[in-house]
Amino acid sequence: MTVLVAGGAGYIGSHTVKELAREGFDVLVFDNLSSGRQELIGSRPFVRGDLLDRDGLRQVFRARRFEAVLHFASLIQVGESYANPRKYYTHNLTTSLNLLDAMLEAGVDKLIFSSTAAVYGDPRETPITEAHPTDPVNPYGRTKLMVETVLRDYDRAHGLRSISLRYFNAAGADPEGETGECHDPETHLVPNLLLSLLGRKTRLKVFGDDFPTADGTAVRDYIHVTDLAAAHVLALKALIAGGPGDVINLGTEKGHSVLEVIQAAEKATGRAVPYDVAPRRQGDVAVLLASKERAERSLGWKPRLSGLETIIKTAWDWHRKVR
């Protein structure tokens, strides 16, 4: 069974490609390498292309028959989306419409979409369930919610079934060391603090120590990237088995503050993390936790590697190896 993975050379995409191959799927990765790295997918089949190139995209679908598509290709930096919303609407929304059109023309009717907890905006309650109102507070989150809306309409009108997976905070690296996190610029907490320990980045910035939390720093739901990848495979299998479209949170219902993550890294590495406190970033909320009830019930998914100790260890092993 052949699947196309758009954005499959990126952080979460490359881990999912590995899980798909492990589960016996024939995978073709489609990526423009603007943020992905081909070495993260090893020797697996790869086409370099851009979802803005409608003709090139059609050629890929004409060359091979795909059972389904997994869509990871997007821009993800919240701050940049404030500064340059046009870029985000183009590269997150227009590209998704191009991909969906190519799928319809080729008769491909199953999609797994990489969405985000940013569709919820400021949480009114935690843990956040999928029934929580969606009110994104930044252009990045709005682009993802728009694609989710399009997907519901395409399901109703065209029979293109999809499952949108709303991530919370992806972290960690492949335990076998094959792939890991390589963003440039890097904006995520775990790699930034580990790279600061390795002397490859300047001192870590802690954005805000005046949140209404136990230690004043923001609390987030960290999920190991391999657990995320496994959820994508389960969602794909659910669609292949004839299941309906859905939106599903991926998180652990457990939160860790920024200072708790720093302390875990210091314990795992035996080194002190150098950091400075900076003002809060625009759009940051105090606590963001996911309900995992629907993921467990609908997909049979259970995170296996998402303990903070495992997240830090696998990320530390990866960054020491490759950077």
C-alpha angles and dihedrals in degrees: 000000000000124000132182117225111199110201090013094147093065131091103277093023095058092050089050091049088056092050092048091052090048089054092052101259121144103233132199115189118212114190138146091212092229088134103355126084123220093214089066090070097043114204096339116132111282139181119191108219145127128242088222088066100082095180093049090048092052090052091057091054092046092051096054139020113238127198093200145348131231112203119206099141109120146106113261112183110116095197093050090050089059091050097042111021092161090064091052096047089049099045098036105032106027092044091052091051090051091051093049092049091052090049093051092048090051095044095244109149108176128078136172109202126204104225132162146232086242088086088076098058116194106007116239091194139005141258087042115226126199088255091064112116114265112230110147116200099203137048092248092060092042092055091053093048090049091055090049089053091050090050092055090052092047090051092051097043104029106022093243102150119204142174116211112205113206108208126205115193114338114202143153131049141255107294089222092055097239097123140006146153117316109158120160110227094026113216103165123104103230099051092040094055092045092048089051089055089052091051092243095114135034122258115311118258118221105204106217133350096191102076117128092257133113095270099019096252127110119273120220139179106242118200126185112248092230089057088052090051091051090053090056091054091049091049091050091050089050091056093045089053089057099262122156129258116271148162115238134183119227112205142104103242087237122109133205125190123228091253091050090054090050091050091049090051092049090051093047096047102031089230133112115244112230110219144159128205115242131181119280116274121243111272097015114142128201101240131016117178131160130222107230096191097103094046090052094045100041101035104022086236123162122174110237104176104034099106109121092239092056093044092053095043096051092045092048092050090050098048093046089052103046111023 
